[in-house]
């Protein structure tokens, strides 16, 4: 992987010569950004803003959500539930996780329309018990930082069921409240999360 080189103001000051190392940095730095070099500046929308890793965890919580970003995306990677007959949920909070909202959710999914007590991301299913089978997906949230409009969600989650067959759950919905969302959490409706992680990304505002 190409390494990002930070160029100081001194090296680029007036009348300083353009050295070979400066020219190489001009050439290589865009490549380092594209490849995701860890020493490079964060690329909004590509580099994760926050990652929550499960270790027999009751929930994965993202608090202190950033202001000024209309779109936040969450990547669900290799989640494994302790309890296989289960349902993956996402909940919102307006007090940074002190309490979690249980009303106002509306969702339209492969299971039909409903008004559950949380955003349902998988429906009620039985996940495969083999350790090799995990749960993955991507969720896009819109308007969480707004104090003027309802909050939207859309996404898809995939896994292998007990049959075993590949399964998926597509959904879109909204939270019928204009209050600013300051935290979200992911959990199963029964039991802990054995392993896996969720990564949050922000999309640069227009």
Secondary structure, DSSP 8 states (H G I E B T S, - for coil): --------TTTTSTT----HHHHHHHHHHHHHHHHT-TTS---TTTS-SEEEE-SSBS-EEE-S--SS-SEEEEEEEEEEESSSEE-EEEEEESSTTSS---S-EEEEETTEEE--SSEESS-SEEB--STT--EEEEEEEESTT-SSS-EEEEEEEEEEBSSS-EEEEEEEEEE---S---EEEEEESSS-EEEEEEEEEEE---
